[in-house]
Amino acid sequence: MTDNAGLHGDPLQRVFRFLDSRALCVVCQVSRGWAAAGCQDNLWHNLAAQKWPMKTLRLHPFYSSYRELVKDDNKRSACPTIDLASMNKQSAYKYNRPNYFLQCRLTMLQWDRHAQLVRLYFDARGDLESRQADSSFAAVVMDRPEHNYHLRGAKQPGMSDLVQTSRSEECNLWISTSRHNKGCLVWHEQELFESPYEFSVSAYKPCDASRYGKPHKILWNKALVFCYANAVVSGPHHLDADCTCAELLKIPANSHYKDAFLAQCTSFELPGATAETLKNQNEQQSRLLWHSLPDEIHGNPNWWG
């Protein structure tokens, strides 16, 4: 079958509208007629509109067609974004009290897939004179369940092992005072996610040698965590730091961080749009993040200067 005259034109395109991008690429290889129908850009625009919001479907100057946009997974214009503010994510001083208060509220975690950058947007308030936002760290930790494994001469089961940690490469502050820091921390994605995340049980000393005596590989759940103005240390997420850690992203066993990020993202945003939105917030909008503070802190004007 080389002509497929009875299937050419609009009827064939109506059938192709039910296909995903991979299937559409396959049918385009059947014949010239099918390729001509399958390459119609309105089909690819329809696919793009099902996956990404319309505001991110920009061709110029990056793509010549929607087919090219879909094949590139719209990396130029659609940044997967996780809304951390709605999850009440925060990194806070462990010993907050009315006369000494420090808390960092996290608003958005965004992955710019084209630039290969991860951006974390935050709003920190309190006694910030001795705390530098650019000294903040993110880390990937491995969560071991309550198995009878012990690192030789080290930790107790059920604690989190530090896989890798990274200080932010860039810190952009839109507000910087002794009481209020607001801005964005930036990491290169390889700094956070370059580990293969595979660990051999042979590195552990099994308590039940009959069951776990043979070396084999096992994959643990991981998490991306963040600590404001502190390093993330080995052990439980916040054992040895004076600020708590916030969990930014769960990375299930047998899952790559890219898949985990896409599965947990709450929206796709244009590059730079999130920063502009947060920059333009007035004080009343910014204060909405802080409505849950204790009255003795929320009512103290010293922390809102």
N, C-alpha and C positions, 0 to 999 in steps of 0.2 A: 504494500500500500504506500504509494509515493505522492498521490495527489490529494486524497481525502476531501474531494470537492464538496461532498455533502455535509462536511463538518466545519467548513471555513466560515469566517466572519463572526457575527454577533453570537450565534448559538454556541460556538466553541468557546468564546470568551466568557459566556455566562456559566459554562461548565467549569472553566478554569478559575472562576472566582471562589470556588469551594476549596482550592488547593492552597497549601502553605508554600513558603518560598522554596523549600527543598524539592517538593513535588513539582512545582512549576518549572524549576530548572531542568528536571528530568524530562517532562513532556516536551520541552522545547527542543530536545534532541531526537524526537521521533521522526520528524520530517520538516521540510522547509515551511510548509503551510502551518503546521503546529507551532513552529518557532516564531513565525510572523505573528500569529495570534497571541502566543504566550509572552512576547516581548512588548506588547502594548503597555505603555506606561501607566494607563489608568488601572490596570490589574495590580501593578506594583504599588501604586499610590494607595489602593484599597488595602493591601497587605500592611503597608506602613501605618495607615490610620488605625488599624486594629491593634497595633502593638505600641505606638507612641502617641502622645498628645499632639494635636495639630500644630501647636506653637513650635514644636521641635522639627517639623517637616520642612526644612529649608534646603533648597537645592543650591542656590547661588551663595557663595562662590565655590562650594566644595564638591558638589555632585552635578553631573550633566543629566541625570535621570533618576527617577524614584527606584528603578531597578538597581542602579549603582548604590543608592542610599541604603536599600535593604540589604544588599550583599555585604556592605560595610558595617551592618548592624547599627547604622545611624550614630556612629561613635563621635562624629564631629559636633552634633547638636543635642544629643540626648544623654545627659549625665544621670545615671542612677543615683537616687537620693533617699536617705533614710531619715525620717522625721524623728529626731531624738527628743525634742521638746515634748511631744505628746506622750512619750514613754517616761517622762520625768527623769531623764538620765543626768547625773551630776557627779562631780568629784568635789568632796567637801573636806574641810579640816575636821579631824575626828573629835576634837575637843571644843567645838564651838560653844560660846557662851555670850551673853549680852555685851560684855566689854571686849571680846575678841572673837571676830567672826570672819570666816573665809569660805566662800562657796563658788564653784564654777558650774553654771548651768549649760548644758550642751544642747544646741538647737538642731543642727543638721550635720550628717555625714554624707559627703558627696564624692563620687568617683568620676573623674574626668578620664574616660577611657582613651581618648586620642592623645592627650598630653601625658597620660600615665601618672596622674597625680591623685592623691586622696586628700580631700580638704575637710577639716573639722571646724565648724562654726560654734563659737562659744560666747558666753556672757558671764564674766566673773565680777563678784562684788565682795567688799569687805576690806580687811587690812592687807593691802597688796604691796605695800612699800618694800617689804623684804621678799616678795614672791615675783619671779619673772616668768611671764607667760611662755617665753621662748625656751624655758627649761622644762617644759612639759614633755612627757614621754608617752608613746603608745607601745604596746607589746602584744605578741601572740603567746598565749599560754595554753598548755595541754592539760585538760581536765581528766585525771585518772579516776575511775570509779572505785568503789570500796572493795577492790580485789586484794588478795593477799600478796601484793607486790611491794617491795621496798627497794628504793635505790640503795646500793651498798653503803651502809654507814650514814644514811641521810634521812629523808623525810618520812613522815607518817602517810599511810594510804589515804586517798581522798583529797589530798592537797593538789595544788596546781603547779605544774612544772613550767618554768619559763623557757619558751622555745627561742624567742629572739625579742630584742627590744630596740627601739629607735627613737632618738630625740628628733623633734620636728625640725625640718630643714629650713622652714621659712615661717615667720610670724608677722602677720599683717594686722595691726591694731587701728581700728577706726576711732575708738575712744580709749584714752590712756591717761588715767589720773591715779592718785594714791588710793582711791576707793572704788574705781570702776575701770575694768578692762573689757573691751568688746572687740572681737575680730575673728581671724581665721588662722588656723595652723595647717601647715602643708607638709605632706610626706610624699616621696616618690613611692609608687606602689611596690617596687622591688624591695625597698627597705623594710616593708611590713610583711610581704608575702612571698619572699623568695625561698623559704624553707620547703623541702619536699614533704614534710609532715609525716614521715614514716619512721617508726621506732621499733626496734627489735626487742622482743621479750628477753633475749639473751643478755641484754644490758641490765636486766633486773635479776634479783635473787629470788626465785620462787619459793614460797613456803611449802607448797605441795609439789615436790619434785616428780612424783609419779604422774601428775596431771600436766604440769607445765615445764617438765624437764627439757624437752626438745626446743631448741631455738626456733622461733617463728615470728613473723612480723604481725604486728597488731596496730590498728589505727584507732586513735583516741579522738574524742570530740575536742575541738579547739575553740578559742574565743579571742577576739581582738578587744583589748581593754585599754583604758586611758587613765592617766593620773596627772592632775594639774600641778605644774611647777614642781614636780617630783619625778624621780626615776621609778619605774616599776621593778620591783625586786622579786627574787625567787621566793617560793613558798605560796601561801594563800595570797590572793590578789592584793591585799592591802595590809599584810602582816607587819612589815617593817617600815612603812611610810606613814607620815603623819596626816596624809590625805587619802581618802578612800578612792578606789578605782571604779570607773564606770565601764560596764560591758557595752561595747559598741556593736559588735557583730558576732553571731554564733556561726561556727564553721563545723557542721556535722562530720562525723567520721565518713570516709570515702567520698567526701565532697571537696571540690576545689573552691578557693576563696571567691573566684569570679562567679561561680554558680551560686554560692551562698549569698553574695551581695545582691545579685539580680533577683534571687528568690525573696529576699527580705526588703528590697527597696519599696518605698511607699509612693514614689513618683519619679518622673523623668523631667529634669529641668535643663534649661539652656545654660551653657557655660557663662558664668558671671552674673546670671539673673538672681541667684540666691543672695550673693553678696550685695547687690544693689538693693534688694528688698530689705535686708537686715540693716544696711547702712541708713536707709531712709525711715526706719522706724522712729517714731517719737518716743518720748520718755514714758508716756502712758502705755503705749503698746509694749515697750520693753519691760515694763514692770509686771505685765501679765505672767511672765515666767516665774515671778517671785511671790505669787499670791499665797503659797503654802508655807511660808516661813512662820516660825513662832511669833506671837504678838510682840514679845519683848525685843525681838530683833527687827521685825518688820516695822515696828513703830519707832525705832531708834534712828533719828535723822543723821547720825554720824556715819551710817553705812550707805547713805544715798547721795553723798556729795559729788 
